């Protein structure tokens, strides 16, 4: 393939030496002359050598001109071009990664990874035609036929998005298409930045995908274009928490900001826009990941809902330097405690609703068998402290509550082998001596119920002293989706969390009772439960914050429109703030899109079993790491070698006697 194919029209120039040679031959006219015929016969072998030299001279000149024209046409080769002479595939399926991380810009080329991928796909397809091209992009994952990859630059389906990519699902969709359409020999072309969170190489789905591709009657191969590497990632910002707090007279918003520095220490401006008012401050990026809290005062009685945006200066990616948020009207925060009226349960209820009159918080204590009869649709937090097995009706009610965005926290029942929600079964109660209580070890301070306060101070988790604990015997392991937020010094977990649907399940393995721990003093328990409570409040608000690509409108036929020009235009795959009547929703890219972790080449190859995988691209972004490489310099060197050969041949011809040259011609001038 050539980057300047129009110059190939100059190829007839290579015939110029032949034309000149033929015209030069017309200067002589053969004449039969007996004396010269005798000399010519005597020097027959010398004539043959002279003709050979003439032909070599002519060939050298032709090839030198040919190399010059080819060099000016900028030929490229390598990668997928190496297979351009193979038979034409019946179907080529293009899997295009449109995730937010694909908008990382390459300063050298002034193009994003997605734009470079589109250019390479179009150029490769220009030299290797297929019977049919099918596009499956990461935002919609719906197969659509296209004329050829050159049209991708003009398709909305290949435009930037603020979503993540699910590579197993994309390959599964490709396998479905090939099975359904019974195509002939097929190739799957993949353009991705190899982000590990998108590929999920540890997922068991890959075994099924490889088996399906191998079972197809037609041969299938995978050609993977790796767009990773290039410039180092710049700073990124994401709003993680939006909580409306305060009293009726003094309302305020608490924002939790997750910032990835993406490099060395530096000072950058942080701009926060709230309801059209811009605030700016300078923050210092330390080179490590940061979690900041900011308090924004709301004007009393002015607005019941609104929206805002937080942004950093743009560096390498225009999709990760800003984040949106929305807030709604303050409502009564309702929590429910399923247990008894003993002191431990009352202490938990007071921590969930510490000030009924001022804060508008209510925590109602009910029996475990009464949970299904409560208004869970208006409840933000359920505290489960039952000392008997959960009934099926309550289990189903709590499962639906969490799936719709509620938060459930389970505390120990105090006796073993008690079954709780979500398949949790409690183990034995462990006791520790008063003089050497069990201490908490490490905990998650950047996110979750034990995160740092607004002013950056840590909760006194290290000061917790446990005299008793009750671990979960089964149902709370990593393969069940539970992960530790705080561990004891012996490696076991004090607090676990699981995401289920739109909500969360928490498990705490100690109690706020004097004979269990010092949780009852409230320094850790109150902020912990309050943060769990606020996480569940978001689903009750007219205004919400969700993840782009995961959010779906609950009302069929709802029309959501952007609130201003800075927002996206399509809530399906563009971040922004959208409005439908009185409802607001702020959509942001998934947090995993800010990760710089990439999947290893060999790990990716191993995902496809016996399917042939051609993996192109490089980790360091070097020029020879792309699918194609220009070889004009090699062609130019070949042209120079032909010129050197011509010079050597000329020297050899020039050393022959002049008379010999005339004898060989065997003729005379006209």
C-alpha positions in Angstrom: 0.0 0.0 0.0 1.1 3.6 -0.7 0.4 6.7 1.3 0.8 8.8 -2.0 -0.7 6.5 -4.6 -1.3 9.4 -7.0 2.4 9.5 -7.7 2.2 6.0 -9.2 0.9 7.6 -12.3 4.6 8.5 -12.9 5.6 4.9 -13.3 5.8 5.2 -17.2 9.0 7.3 -16.5 10.9 4.1 -15.9 10.6 3.4 -19.6 12.7 6.5 -20.4 16.1 4.7 -20.5 14.6 2.1 -22.9 13.2 4.8 -25.2 16.6 6.6 -25.2 18.4 3.4 -25.9 16.1 2.6 -28.9 16.4 6.1 -30.3 20.2 5.8 -29.9 20.2 2.6 -31.9 18.4 4.4 -34.8 21.7 6.4 -35.3 23.3 3.3 -36.9 22.4 1.4 -40.0 23.6 -2.2 -40.4 25.6 -2.8 -43.7 26.9 -6.2 -44.8 30.6 -5.8 -45.4 32.7 -8.9 -46.0 35.8 -7.7 -44.2 33.9 -6.6 -41.1 31.8 -9.8 -41.1 35.0 -11.7 -40.7 36.2 -9.6 -37.8 32.7 -9.8 -36.2 32.8 -13.6 -36.4 36.3 -13.6 -34.9 35.1 -11.6 -31.9 31.7 -13.3 -31.4 32.3 -14.0 -27.7 33.3 -10.4 -27.0 30.1 -9.2 -28.7 28.0 -11.3 -26.4 29.7 -9.9 -23.3 29.2 -6.4 -24.6 25.5 -7.0 -25.2 25.1 -8.4 -21.7 26.7 -5.2 -20.3 24.4 -3.1 -22.3 21.4 -5.0 -21.0 22.6 -4.7 -17.4 23.2 -1.0 -17.8 19.7 -0.5 -19.2 18.2 -2.6 -16.3 20.0 -0.6 -13.7 18.7 2.7 -15.0 15.2 1.4 -15.3 15.2 0.0 -11.7 16.8 3.2 -10.3 14.0 5.2 -11.8 11.4 2.7 -10.5 12.8 2.9 -7.0 12.6 6.7 -7.1 9.0 6.7 -8.1 8.1 4.1 -5.5 10.0 6.0 -2.7 8.1 9.2 -3.6 4.8 7.3 -3.3 5.7 6.4 0.3 5.1 2.6 0.5 4.0 1.0 3.7 4.2 -2.6 4.8 4.2 -4.9 7.9 1.5 -6.0 10.3 -1.8 -6.8 8.7 -0.4 -5.8 5.3 1.6 -8.9 5.4 -1.6 -10.9 4.9 -3.0 -8.7 2.0 -2.2 -11.4 -0.5 -4.2 -14.1 1.2 -7.6 -15.0 0.0 -10.4 -12.5 0.6 -12.5 -13.2 3.7 -16.3 -13.5 3.3 -17.0 -11.4 6.5 -14.9 -9.0 8.5 -16.4 -8.0 11.9 -15.0 -4.8 13.3 -15.0 -4.6 17.1 -14.4 -0.9 17.9 -13.6 0.2 21.5 -15.4 3.6 22.0 -14.7 3.8 25.7 -13.6 7.1 27.3 -10.0 6.0 27.6 -9.8 5.7 23.8 -9.9 9.5 23.7 -6.3 9.7 25.1 -4.5 12.0 22.7 -1.1 11.3 21.1 0.8 14.6 21.2 3.1 13.5 18.4 0.3 12.8 15.9 -2.3 15.1 17.4 -4.9 12.3 17.2 -6.7 10.2 19.8 -6.3 6.5 20.0 -9.8 6.1 18.5 -9.0 8.4 15.6 -5.7 6.5 14.9 -7.6 3.2 15.0 -10.1 4.4 12.4 -7.4 5.6 10.1 -5.5 2.3 10.3 -8.7 0.2 9.8 -9.6 2.3 6.8 -6.1 2.0 5.2 -5.9 -1.7 5.8 -9.3 -2.3 4.3 -8.4 -0.3 1.3 -5.9 -3.0 0.2 -7.7 -6.0 1.5 -11.4 -6.2 0.5 -13.9 -8.4 2.1 -17.3 -9.6 1.0 -19.0 -7.9 4.0 -18.1 -5.6 6.8 -19.9 -5.6 10.1 -19.4 -3.0 12.9 -19.9 -3.8 16.6 -19.1 -0.8 18.7 -18.7 -0.9 22.5 -21.5 1.6 23.4 -24.5 -0.2 21.7 -22.9 -3.6 20.9 -25.5 -4.1 18.0 -24.1 -5.5 14.8 -24.6 -3.2 11.8 -23.3 -3.7 8.2 -21.2 -0.9 6.7 -19.9 -0.4 3.2 -16.3 -0.5 4.3 -14.2 0.9 7.2 -13.5 4.2 5.4 -17.0 5.3 6.3 -16.3 5.0 10.0 -15.0 8.5 10.3 -18.4 9.8 9.4 -20.5 7.5 11.5 -22.1 8.5 14.8 -21.6 4.9 15.9 -17.8 5.5 15.8 -17.8 8.8 17.6 -16.4 9.4 21.1 -18.3 8.2 24.1 -18.1 8.4 27.9 -18.9 4.7 28.4 -16.8 1.7 29.2 -16.2 -1.3 26.9 -17.2 -4.8 27.6 -14.9 -6.8 25.4 -16.3 -10.3 26.4 -19.8 -9.1 25.5 -18.6 -7.7 22.2 -16.9 -11.0 21.2 -20.1 -12.8 22.3 -22.1 -10.6 20.0 -19.7 -11.3 17.1 -20.0 -15.1 17.7 -23.8 -14.7 17.7 -23.6 -12.9 14.4 -21.3 -15.5 12.7 -23.5 -18.3 14.0 -26.8 -16.7 12.9 -25.6 -15.7 9.4 -23.5 -18.8 8.6 -20.8 -16.7 7.0 -17.8 -18.2 5.1 -14.2 -17.6 6.2 -14.3 -14.7 8.7 -12.0 -12.4 10.5 -12.6 -10.4 13.6 -10.7 -7.1 13.6 -10.4 -5.5 17.1 -9.3 -1.9 17.9 -8.8 -1.4 21.6 -6.4 0.4 24.1 -6.2 -2.9 26.0 -7.5 -1.5 29.2 -7.7 -4.4 31.7 -11.0 -3.4 33.2 -12.6 -3.6 29.7 -11.0 -6.9 28.7 -11.5 -8.6 32.1 -9.1 -11.5 31.3 -9.9 -13.2 34.5 -13.5 -13.6 33.6 -14.8 -17.1 33.0 -16.8 -15.8 30.0 -13.7 -16.2 27.8 -13.8 -20.0 27.9 -17.3 -20.0 26.5 -16.4 -17.5 23.8 -13.3 -19.4 22.7 -15.4 -22.6 22.6 -18.1 -21.0 20.5 -15.6 -19.6 18.0 -13.8 -22.9 17.6 -17.1 -24.7 17.1 -18.1 -22.6 14.1 -18.0 -24.5 10.8 -16.1 -21.7 9.0 -12.5 -20.7 9.9 -12.2 -17.6 12.1 -9.2 -15.6 13.0 -8.7 -12.6 15.3 -6.6 -9.5 14.3 -6.1 -7.3 17.3 -4.9 -3.7 16.9 -3.5 -2.5 20.2 -3.7 1.3 20.7 -2.1 1.3 24.1 1.1 3.2 24.8 1.9 6.7 23.7 1.8 9.7 26.0 1.6 9.2 29.8 -2.0 9.7 31.1 -2.7 13.2 32.5 -4.8 14.1 35.5 -8.4 12.9 35.7 -11.3 13.9 37.9 -14.6 12.2 38.9 -17.4 13.2 41.3 -17.9 10.2 43.5 -20.3 11.4 46.2 -23.0 14.1 46.1 -24.8 14.5 49.5 -27.3 17.2 50.4 -26.8 17.9 54.1 -27.4 20.5 56.8 -30.6 22.0 58.2 -33.5 23.8 56.6 -31.9 27.1 57.4 -28.3 26.2 56.4 -28.4 23.6 53.6 -25.2 22.6 51.8 -23.8 20.0 49.4 -20.9 17.7 50.3 -18.9 16.6 47.2 -16.5 13.8 47.1 -13.9 14.1 44.3 -11.6 11.3 43.1 -8.5 12.7 41.4 -5.8 10.7 39.7 -2.7 12.8 39.4 -1.3 11.0 36.3 2.3 12.2 36.8 4.5 14.2 39.1 3.6 16.8 41.7 2.2 20.0 40.3 -0.3 22.8 41.1 -3.4 23.1 38.9 -6.7 25.1 39.1 -9.8 23.3 40.2 -13.0 24.9 39.0 -16.4 24.1 40.5 -19.6 25.4 38.9 -22.8 25.3 41.0 -26.0 26.6 39.4 -24.1 28.9 37.1 -21.7 30.3 39.7 -18.1 29.5 39.2 -15.6 29.0 42.0 -11.9 28.4 41.4 -9.1 27.3 43.7 -5.6 25.9 43.2 -4.8 22.4 44.4 -1.5 20.5 44.5 -1.4 17.1 42.8 1.1 15.0 44.8 1.6 12.4 42.1 -0.6 9.8 43.8 -4.3 9.3 43.7 -6.3 11.8 45.9 -9.8 12.0 47.3 -11.0 15.5 48.2 -14.1 16.7 50.0 -15.6 20.1 49.2 -18.6 21.8 51.0 -20.8 24.0 48.8 -23.3 26.2 50.6 -26.8 26.4 49.1 -28.9 29.5 49.3 -31.8 29.1 51.7 -35.1 28.7 49.9 -33.7 29.7 46.5 -33.6 26.3 44.8 -34.8 22.8 45.6 -32.7 21.2 42.9 -29.8 22.0 40.6 -26.6 20.8 39.0 -23.0 21.6 38.6 -19.7 20.6 37.2 -16.1 20.2 38.5 -13.2 20.4 36.1 -9.4 20.4 35.7 -7.3 21.8 32.8 -7.3 19.6 29.8 -4.1 17.6 29.2 -4.2 14.4 27.1 -7.9 13.4 27.3 -10.9 15.8 26.9 -13.2 13.1 28.4 -11.6 12.7 31.9 -10.9 16.3 33.0 -14.5 17.1 34.1 -17.4 15.6 36.0 -21.0 16.5 36.5 -23.3 16.3 39.6 -27.0 17.0 40.4 -28.8 17.5 43.6 -32.5 17.4 44.6 -34.8 18.6 47.3 -34.1 17.6 50.8 -36.5 14.9 52.1 -37.0 13.0 55.3 -34.3 10.4 55.5 -35.9 7.2 56.6 -34.1 4.1 57.9 -35.3 0.8 59.3 -33.9 -1.5 61.9 -35.0 -5.1 61.9 -34.3 -6.4 65.4 -35.5 -6.0 68.9 -35.8 -3.2 71.4 -32.7 -4.1 73.4 -30.1 -1.4 74.1 -27.8 -2.5 71.3 -30.5 -2.0 68.7 -31.6 1.3 70.1 -27.9 2.5 70.0 -27.8 1.5 66.3 -31.1 3.4 65.7 -29.7 6.5 67.3 -26.6 6.4 65.2 -28.8 6.2 62.0 -31.1 9.0 63.1 -29.2 11.2 65.7 -31.4 14.3 65.5 -35.1 13.8 64.5 -36.2 17.4 65.0 -33.3 19.1 63.2 -32.0 16.7 60.6 -35.3 15.3 59.4 -34.1 11.7 60.1 -36.2 8.8 61.2 -35.2 5.2 62.2 -38.0 2.8 62.9 -37.4 -0.5 64.8 -39.5 -3.4 63.6 -39.5 -7.1 64.0 -37.6 -9.1 61.3 -40.8 -10.7 60.1 -42.3 -7.3 59.5 -39.8 -6.0 57.0 -41.7 -7.1 53.9 -44.7 -5.1 55.1 -42.8 -1.8 55.4 -42.6 1.0 52.8 -39.2 0.0 51.5 -39.6 2.2 48.5 -39.3 5.2 50.8 -36.5 3.8 52.9 -32.8 4.5 52.3 -31.1 2.1 54.8 -32.1 -1.2 56.4 -30.1 -2.4 59.5 -30.5 -6.2 59.9 -29.9 -7.3 63.5 -32.1 -10.4 63.8 -31.0 -13.3 66.0 -33.1 -15.9 64.1 -33.1 -17.2 60.5 -34.5 -14.8 57.9 -37.8 -15.8 56.3 -38.2 -16.1 52.6 -40.6 -13.2 52.4 -38.2 -10.8 54.1 -35.3 -12.2 52.1 -37.1 -11.4 48.8 -38.1 -7.9 50.0 -34.6 -7.0 51.0 -33.2 -8.4 47.7 -35.6 -6.1 45.8 -34.8 -3.2 48.1 -31.0 -3.4 47.4 -31.5 -4.0 43.7 -33.4 -0.7 43.4 -30.6 1.3 45.1 -31.1 0.7 48.8 -28.3 0.0 51.3 -28.5 -3.0 53.7 -26.1 -3.4 56.6 -26.0 -6.6 58.7 -24.7 -6.9 62.3 -24.0 -10.1 64.2 -26.9 -11.9 65.8 -24.8 -13.0 68.7 -25.3 -16.8 68.2 -23.9 -19.2 65.6 -25.5 -20.7 62.5 -28.0 -18.0 62.0 -29.0 -17.4 58.3 -29.2 -13.8 57.2 -30.0 -11.9 53.9 -28.1 -12.7 50.6 -27.1 -16.2 51.6 -25.0 -15.1 54.6 -24.6 -17.6 57.5 -23.0 -16.4 60.7 -20.2 -18.5 62.4 -19.1 -18.8 66.0 -18.6 -15.8 68.4 -14.9 -15.2 69.2 -13.9 -13.6 72.5 -10.7 -11.6 73.2 -9.2 -10.6 76.6 -9.9 -7.1 78.0 -6.2 -6.4 78.4 -5.4 -7.3 74.8 -8.4 -6.5 72.6 -8.5 -7.1 68.8 -7.6 -4.0 66.8 -8.5 -2.8 63.4 -5.7 -2.9 60.8 -6.0 -1.2 57.4 -9.1 0.3 56.0 -10.3 2.1 52.9 -10.0 5.9 53.4 -10.6 7.1 49.9 -14.1 5.8 49.5 -17.0 4.2 51.3 -18.4 4.6 54.9 -14.9 4.8 56.5 -13.5 7.5 54.2 -11.8 10.7 55.4 -13.9 13.6 56.6 -14.5 16.8 54.5 -11.4 18.4 56.1 -9.2 15.4 55.2 -9.1 13.8 58.7 -9.2 10.1 59.2 -11.9 8.4 61.2 -10.5 7.0 64.5 -10.8 3.4 63.2 -7.4 2.5 64.6 -8.7 3.2 68.1 -11.4 0.5 67.9 -11.0 -2.2 70.4 -12.9 -5.5 70.0 -13.7 -7.9 72.8 -15.9 -10.0 70.7 -16.5 -10.6 67.0 -18.6 -12.9 64.9 -17.4 -13.7 61.4 -19.5 -15.0 58.6 -19.2 -18.7 58.1 -20.3 -18.7 54.5 -21.8 -16.5 51.8 -19.5 -13.4 52.3 -16.5 -14.3 50.1 -14.9 -12.6 47.1 -16.4 -15.1 44.7 -19.8 -14.0 46.1 -19.0 -10.4 45.4 -18.0 -9.3 48.9 -14.8 -7.2 49.4 -13.2 -6.0 52.6 -13.3 -2.3 53.5 -11.7 -2.7 56.8 -9.6 -5.6 58.2 -8.5 -6.7 61.6 -4.8 -7.0 62.4 -5.1 -10.8 62.0 -6.3 -10.4 58.4 -10.0 -11.1 58.8 -12.6 -8.4 57.9 -14.3 -6.0 60.2 -16.4 -4.5 57.4 -17.3 -6.0 54.0 -19.2 -4.6 51.1 -21.0 -6.0 48.1 -22.6 -4.2 45.1 -25.9 -5.7 44.0 -27.9 -4.0 41.3 -28.0 -0.3 42.1 -27.6 -0.8 45.9 -25.1 -2.2 48.4 -24.9 -4.9 51.1 -22.6 -4.2 54.1 -21.5 -6.7 56.8 -20.1 -5.6 60.1 -18.6 -8.3 62.3 -18.9 -6.6 65.7 -21.6 -4.8 67.8 -21.8 -1.4 69.6 -22.3 -3.1 72.9 -20.0 -2.7 76.0 -19.1 -6.4 76.1 -18.4 -6.5 72.3 -16.4 -3.3 71.4 -16.1 0.5 71.9 -18.2 1.1 68.7 -20.9 2.5 71.0 -19.0 5.7 71.7 -20.1 6.8 68.2 -16.9 8.2 66.8 -16.8 5.6 64.1 -20.3 4.1 64.2 -22.2 7.4 63.6 -20.3 8.6 60.5 -20.2 5.0 59.2 -24.0 4.6 59.3 -24.6 8.2 58.1 -22.6 7.6 55.0 -24.4 4.3 54.3 -27.6 6.2 54.8 -26.7 9.0 52.3 -25.7 6.4 49.7 -29.3 5.1 49.8 -30.9 8.6 49.8 -29.9 9.2 46.2 -32.5 6.9 44.8 -35.3 8.8 46.5 -34.4 12.2 45.0 -35.8 13.7 41.9 -32.2 14.4 40.9 -29.7 11.7 40.7 -26.1 10.8 39.7 -25.4 7.8 37.6 -22.9 6.1 35.4 -22.9 6.7 31.6 -23.7 3.5 29.7 -25.3 1.9 32.8 -28.2 4.3 33.5 -31.6 3.7 32.0 -34.7 5.9 32.3 -37.3 4.2 34.5 -40.2 5.7 32.5 -40.9 4.4 29.0 -41.1 7.1 26.4 -39.4 9.7 28.6 -37.5 12.4 26.7 -34.3 13.6 28.3 -32.6 16.7 27.0 -29.3 18.4 28.0 -29.6 21.3 30.4 -26.9 23.4 28.6 -24.3 23.4 25.9 -21.6 21.8 28.0 -23.5 18.6 28.4 -23.7 15.8 25.9 -26.5 15.3 23.5 -27.2 11.6 24.0 -27.8 10.3 27.5 -27.1 6.8 26.3 -23.3 7.3 25.8 -22.4 11.0 26.5 -21.7 12.5 30.0 -23.7 15.5 31.1 -26.7 16.7 33.0 -30.1 15.8 31.5 -33.6 16.9 32.4 -37.0 15.3 32.0 -39.7 17.5 33.5 -38.7 18.2 37.1 -36.2 15.4 37.2 -32.4 15.8 36.7 -29.8 13.2 36.2 -26.0 13.7 36.1 -24.2 11.1 34.0 -20.4 10.5 34.2 -18.0 8.1 32.7 -17.3 4.9 34.7 -14.6 5.2 37.3 -12.7 2.3 35.8 -12.0 4.3 32.7 -9.4 6.3 34.6 -7.3 3.2 35.2 -4.0 3.0 33.5 -3.7 -0.8 33.9 -3.4 -2.7 30.6 -3.9 -6.3 29.9 -0.7 -8.3 28.9 -0.3 -9.5 25.3 0.3 -13.1 26.1 -2.7 -13.1 28.5 -4.9 -11.8 25.7 -3.6 -14.5 23.2 -4.4 -17.2 25.7 -8.1 -16.1 25.9 -8.9 -17.5 22.5 -7.7 -21.1 22.8 -6.8 -22.5 19.4 -8.1 -19.5 17.5 -5.3 -17.7 15.5 -4.6 -14.3 17.0 -2.5 -11.6 15.2 -1.7 -9.0 17.8 -0.3 -5.7 16.4 0.8 -2.5 18.1 3.3 -1.7 20.8 3.4 -0.7 24.4 5.8 2.2 23.9 4.1 3.9 21.1 7.1 3.6 18.7 6.7 4.1 15.0 7.3 0.4 14.2 4.7 -0.7 16.7 1.7 0.2 14.4 0.2 -2.2 11.9 2.0 -0.4 9.1 5.5 1.0 8.6 6.7 3.3 5.9 9.6 1.8 3.9 10.5 4.6 1.5 13.9 4.8 3.0 14.6 1.2 2.2 13.3 1.7 -1.4 15.5 4.8 -1.7 18.6 2.9 -0.6 17.8 0.2 -3.2 17.6 3.0 -5.9 21.0 4.3 -4.9 22.5 0.8 -5.1 21.2 0.5 -8.7 22.8 3.8 -9.5 26.1 2.5 -8.1 25.7 -0.6 -10.2 25.2 1.5 -13.3 28.4 3.4 -12.5 30.4 0.3 -12.2 29.0 -1.1 -15.5 29.8 2.2 -17.2 33.4 2.0 -16.0 33.7 -1.5 -17.4 32.3 -0.4 -20.8 34.4 2.7 -20.9 37.7 0.7 -20.5 37.1 -1.1 -23.9 39.0 0.2 -26.9 37.1 2.6 -29.1 37.9 0.6 -32.2 36.4 -2.5 -30.6 33.2 -0.7 -30.0 33.0 0.2 -33.7 33.9 -3.4 -34.7 31.1 -4.8 -32.6 28.5 -2.5 -34.1 29.6 -3.8 -37.6 28.2 -0.8 -39.4 28.9 2.8 -40.3 27.4 6.2 -39.5 24.7 7.5 -41.7 
